Amino acid sequence: MKIIIPRTIKSSFNVISILVVIALWSGISYYVISNISKTSPSITTTDTSTTEESSEPENCNVYGINLHGDVVTYNSNDSYNDQYDVIYDQTSADDIIWAVNEAQGNDKIKAIVVEIDSYGGSGVAGEEMMTVFKQSRKPVIAFIRNAGLSAAYLAATGAETIFASNFSDVGSIGVTMSYLQEAEKNTKEGLSYVNLSSGAYKDTGNPARTLSEDEKQLLMRDIKIGHEYFVKLVSENRNLSIETVRKLADGSSMMGEAALKNGLIDKIGIFPDVVDFLSEKIGTSAEICW
């Protein structure tokens, strides 16, 4: 989860995120481009990459939304890297809110399905996505594919029903501020850090110098606050006790079957199972347009 922090800290950490705490993937950023944008066509757009045959636009009765990659609050120019000519994959809360509102305004749409494949990102964005799913007048079904972790899992908890595969990675309820400290390297290279700040904590987290114990405690205070709020939201959305969620909230993730047993998801299944569930839910064959 990303938390707004002073500019100097922001430049050091990039973001304070609720991230995946998996040993093999620690420290790696995942990005997947959202298929939805404010300039996207209306509900008549179909996605030919799904496992089901694309529906004719006029037959759509379920609105499909992709929640892929880094969870962010808004799309920015930083999503494109000129040096490597690549687009960082991400989904913004702005796009999700826009898409859900589009579905609300279409009388043909009876339900919304959200395909989630994300290792997390901004806590603010995750909460905003969660909220718009909860407030939807039409049922929202979340389907976790490879991963629904951290802020992406928080977003999923706003859905009425959460599906995941036995192979899906679910959860990772936790907060981290870890970063790479470069002070010793700079000293070996003959560089020294000059502190010119208006306050004792103004440049907290600058990787060019060692973090003091007081600064560490200051940042840990915010980590604990963010962690407790995350636990509270999951507890409310999943109808689990605070203590139950707190025991699960050590930053680790779990696969589908364990997530089901611990109440983090509702059903085990893959995409055809989700389609069958939607058809039963709306009382007719589900035709999804993405």
Beta strands, then each sheet from edge to edge (+ up, - down):
strand 1: 18-19
strand 2: 62-68
strand 3: 70-72
strand 4: 80-81
strand 5: 86-87
strand 6: 90-92
strand 7: 111-118
strand 8: 120-121
strand 9: 140-149
strand 10: 161-164
strand 11: 169-171
strand 12: 253-255
strand 13: 267-268
strand 14: 288-289
sheet 1: 1+ 8-
sheet 2: 12+ 11- 9- 7- 2- 14-
sheet 3: 3+ 6+
sheet 4: 4+ 5-
sheet 5: 12+ 11- 9- 10- 13-
end
